[in-house]
Amino acid sequence: MTPTAADGASRGRVVMLVDNGVTGDSRVQKSARSAAAQGWEVILLGRSPSGLPETWRLGEAEVRLLPVPATLARQRHEYRRRWLRAPLAYPPGGLAAHRRQWVRAWKADLRLRAARSASPRLRAEEVAAGWLERWVEFRAAQQRRAPRTLHGPWDRAWTAFWQRVMGDRAWRRLAPGLWDWEVAFGPVIDRLAPDLIHANDFRMLGVGARAKIRARAKGRTIKLVWDAHEFLPGVRPVAHNARWLPAHVAHEREYAPHADAVLTVSDSLAELLRTTHGLRELPTVVLNAPEALPAEARESDGGAVPDLRTRCGVGPEVPLIVYSGAAAEQRGLGTMIEALPQLDGVHAAFVVNRPDGPYVQGLLARAAELGVADRVHVLPYVPHWQVVPFLASADVGVIPIHHWPNHEIALITKFFEYSHARLPLVVSDVQTMAATVRSTGQGEVFRADDVDDHVRALRLVLADPQRYREAYERPGLLSGWTWEAQATVLDELYSRLLPSAQDGRPGRTARADEPDVRHHVEASSSLST
């Protein structure tokens, strides 16, 4: 019988690593909670959004959020004055804000004194304060001038030079901010002495690999699982930074060989990772599917889940389409806004991570220009265990994402959430999701970024939503898209890597030409390289 946390015996210590504050990352939360429920001692390390250490329990797992000052992430020129471009600007730091506040305080005092008595001396001070305020604002404006970007000819040449000189180790020069994560997380991992490290995504891969290398040097063995959430070479590059993508790709390439097993989110991405990194084994696929019955829901004693239609202020007779997820241009939310004038009476709900962010505010401004602002509803996230019932009252779940490599290769989280909410889908023609929707019959596909075709697909679904909902009655369709099924895969992988947890020889995922780990100990732990 497999031991569980209830038996009181740990099957091994697992340290999970993630580069965020945990609360908005459903995959990481579910991984930690389910592994702990299977008897693993799980400690999840994330980044504290407050800059102060935080800790709490996530089921049987322990969450620790660590401060990660972005000291090296700032470029050196950000710490210096720009003598040539803005010689009169205040130096970096808080001096500009201090001077502006000082002038405001002086003017406030002058108003108070003027209310008590009028004198030529006060008038002279008021004029002086006015001139000083203009001078301070001028210098502050000089400081606020568009900062130097990192995508010009000099930056491209700088990137190419260090790539040629240092190869995959060039990230040390191009993205030294990756060391900020090492400085914050590394000592904590060493003290915890885990049996297995579960590193989520590309930043944490390096942190986990270096911890494994240090442990090996001291005679301890740590197994490293790399959970690749996306195909890094296919992400949208960071704006105005020619160094970011080459640096992070090099960082991932350097440390991928140290993973004992690789997890990912789709079969297509698994194939890409094996080809890109020369992996001997195909990465294990763990879908980011919802829980059939989330533990948090069981523990809440049936607490009421918020109702989407109530939040939007619309009744059951109003056609309601919904988008749930991160808000960004490449997610295609603009297509939904532009379509509304052609969809009489249809309301659109956006359940997004940053309702007050500039992108979402731009959408609302565009909706106002089109005369449909009263039919657009922007709502914040709900806890991940409430997402499915929260969305269920909508008529259609929309995924209008644009064509980017990472959008083509996976069934993303909201796809599964919409499916478990039994929503008919309208999805753009990105490869994997479009093929799945056409196969299952659970929705319609439209050409990405094509407003008229989006309207066509929505009209089809809204005309007969029950026809598309019937697809979910197919035996086995939704049961395979549950976290409970994925948690079993994750537990089997852990057990395969740690012989003490289960009989059998631990497996291996590595490049055919994997180097001797000891060769990298000194180089990988040196900040000066």
Secondary structure, DSSP 8 states (H G I E B T S, - for coil): ----GGGT--S-EEEEE-SS-STT-HHHHHHHHHHHHTT-EEEEEEE-TTSS-EEEEETTEEEEEE----TTTS-GGGGS--TTT-TTS--SSSHHHHHHHHHHHHHHHHHHHHHH---HHHHHHHHHHHHHHHHHHHHHHHHHS----B-SHHHHHHHHHHHHHHGGGGHHHH-TTHHHHHHHHHHHHHHH--SEEEEEHHHHHHHHHHHHHHHHHTT---EEEEEE-S-GGGS---TTBTTHHHHHHHHHHHHGGG-SEEEES-HHHHHHHHHHHTBSS--EE------SS-HHHHHTTT-----HHHHHT--TTS-EEEEEE---GGGTHHHHHHHGGGSTT-EEEEEES-TTSHHHHHHHHHHHHHT-GGGEEEEE---GGGHHHHHTTSSEEEE-----HHHHS---HHHHHHHHTT--EEEE--HHHHHHHHHHTSEEEE-TT-HHHHHHHHHHHHH-HHHHHGGGGSTTTTGGGSHHHHHHHHHHHHHHH-TTTSSS------BTT---GGGGHHHHT-TT-
